[in-house]
Amino acid sequence: AIASFLSRPGVLSKEQVKAAPYVQALRDEHMIAGTGNAVYVKKIAGGVGERYSVMHVGEPLRDPESRDVLGYMGIYTATAQLTRSGDPATATLSDTARETLRGDVLITDTGPGALDFRPRAPARPLTGQVMAIVNGVLLAGQYQVVALNRGTSHGIEPGHVLLAHESQREVDDRCARIAGNGTCRHFGTEKLPSEIAGRLMVFKTYPRMSYALVLDETAPIHIGDRVTNP
């Protein structure tokens, strides 16, 4: 579930996207490209045989508290190997995870990161929020990946296990009625208790955000759900 994140960037900065080589066109006028297809790449200085991760620039990762954009979700599409240098250069795709499109960027493959994780609670109290769900879905379940608005600057480390709590829901307080008349002195809305939705394990960290795997869930996990120490 997390293999494609371990050796490839999950977050792209605006500066990184602007400077990166990109897919200018697909050979044979294809609209999308996959394994075995050739693509033309602009702004690349690598030599023949070099390999890159092709990344689709996804949604902005916005901290729900500060509203700052922490970066852009980098979605791995394929591995590109240069077959001809130049500008544009030519590359062939392999290990396709999803379709490659014009405008997708090429990032140097850094090799695998940490492969072993020691699940544990954070050493100090921590709260944060789920700010995005990978692959653009609205709800996350077991073995899906979510982005959190907490990172190394907040004390988050790979292996940290956190609880996800459902956002508190407001309901109308209608109380009991006698002969059509309410027995409440005051009418209005009230927040229900926040229930635990599941457990997450952080596996990749950045200064102000991190990615976590949903280990298990008792209810679907939403964007905006709160995360805390277990």
N, C-alpha and C positions, 0 to 999 in steps of 0.2 A: 504493500500500500504506500510505502514511503520511499521506495527505491529511487524513483526519478527525482526526488528532492535532495538526495544525499550528495550527489556529485554535480548538481546543476543549481543555478541561482533560482530561488523562489521569489525574490524581490528584485526589481530593476529600478534604478534611479532614473530621473529624467535625463541627467547628464550621461549616464551609461547608454541609454537608448539613443540619444542624439549622436554619440560617438561610434556606435556599433555598426559593423557591416550589416547589410540587409538584403533580403531577397527582392531583386528588382523585377524579375520576370520568371515564368515557368516555361520550360521547353515545350514545343509542339502546341503552344497556345492553350495549355490546360488551365482550368480555373483553380484547381487544387492539386497538390502534389503529395505523393506517398513514397513508400519504399521502392527503390529502383528508378525513380524519376530524377531528371536533371533539372537544376535551377541555376539562374544567373544571379551572381552576387556582386553588389557594389561595395566599394570602400574596404576591400579586404587585402591585407598585405601578406598573408600566409603563403607557403609554398605547396606544391602538389603533394598530396598524401596527408596533409594536416586535417584534423578532425575538429568539428565544432558542434555545440548544441544549438539547435534552432529553437528559438523561444518566441511565442506569441505574446505580445504586450497586452495584458489583460486589464481588469478594472483597477482604478486607483484604490490604494489601501489607505483609508482615511480613519484616523483615530476618532472614535465616537465621542471622546471627552474633549480633546483640544481642537478637533476638526482639522488638524494638520494632515497633509498628505505625506505618508511615510514612505511611499514608493508606489510601484505598479506591479501587480501580480505577474510573475514570469511563468508562462505555461509551456512546458516542454512539448515540442511537436515531433522532432526527429533528430538524428545525427547526420551532419553533412560532412562529406569528405571531398576536399578539393581535387578536381581532376584536370583543371587547366587554370593557370594563373592569369592575371590581367585585370582590367577594370572595364567591363565586368568580368569576373572569373566564373568558372563553371564548377558546380559541385553536384555530387550524387547523394541522394538521401537513403538512409537505412534506419533500422530500429524505430520505425514510425509509431508514435503513440496517438496521434491525431493528425488531421490534414494540415499541411503547410500552405500558407497563403502569401501573396505579395505583401511586402512590408514587414514580415517576420524578421527578427534580428538574429545574428549569429554571435554566440558567446563562447569563449575558450572553455573547454571542458577542464575542470580543476581536479578531477579524480574523486573517488569516494571520500566522504567525510567519516564521522564516527559511525561504526557499524554495530557496536554493542552499547546498550543502554542499561543503566541501573535505576529502575523506577524507585522514586523516593519523593517525600514531601519537601517543599521548599523550606529552608532553614528559618525563614522569618515570615510573618503574616503577609499575605499578598492578595490583592483583588484586581480584577481587570475585566475585560469584555471580549466576546467574540466579535471581530469586526468584519470578517469575510469567511465564506465557505468556498473551498477550491472547486473549480469546474462550474462556477456560476449557479449552483443550485440554491434553493431557498432554505432547505433543511438538511442537517447532517445526521447520519446514523453511524453505526459501528464501522470502523476502519476507514471512515472518510477523514479528510484533513481540513482543519480550520485555522484561520489566522487570528492571533491574539494581539491586543494592543499593549503587550508587556514584553520586554526583552532583557538583554544583559544589564542595561543601566538600571533595571528594577530588581536585579537579583535572580532573574530566570536563567536556568541552565538546562541543557539536554538531559532528559530523564525525569525532570520534575513532573509529578502527577498532580493534577488539579481537578476540582469538582466544578461542573457546569450547573448553574441554577437557572431555572426558567424565569423569564421576566415576570414580575408581578402583574397579575391581571386585575383590572377594576371591574366590579359588577355593581349593578343597582341593588341597594339594600331594600328589599320589598317587605320583609318581616311578615308576621301573621296578620290576617285580616278578620275582623268580626263584623258580620253583616255589611261587608263591602268597605268597612273602614279600617285603615291601617292602625296597628297598635304601637307603631314607632312614634316617638316624639319628633324626631328629625328624619327627613328623607334625604337621600343622596347616594353617592357611590362610596365603595370601600374596596381597598386592595386585599386580594387573597394572599395567603402565605406563599413564599417562594419555595417551590419544590426542586429537589435535585433531579437534573435531567440526565447526567451521565458523568463518566470519568474521562479525562484527557491526559495524554502524555506528550510533553514537549520534546521534539526531536531536532529542531533546527532553530537557531536563535540569531537575532540581529540586535543592534543597540536599542531600538525602540519597539520591536515587535518580535513575534516568534510564530512558528508553525507547530501544531499539535495534532496527534492522531486520536480519534475517538476510540477509546478502548472498549467501552460498553455504554449503553444508553437505556434509560427507562422511558424517555420521551424524546421526540425529535429535538435536536439542538438548533436554535435560531440565531441569526445575527442579532447582536445586542444582549444575548444571555450573559449573565455575570459569571466569572470564574473566581474561585477562592482556593485556599489550602484545603486538603481533604480532612 
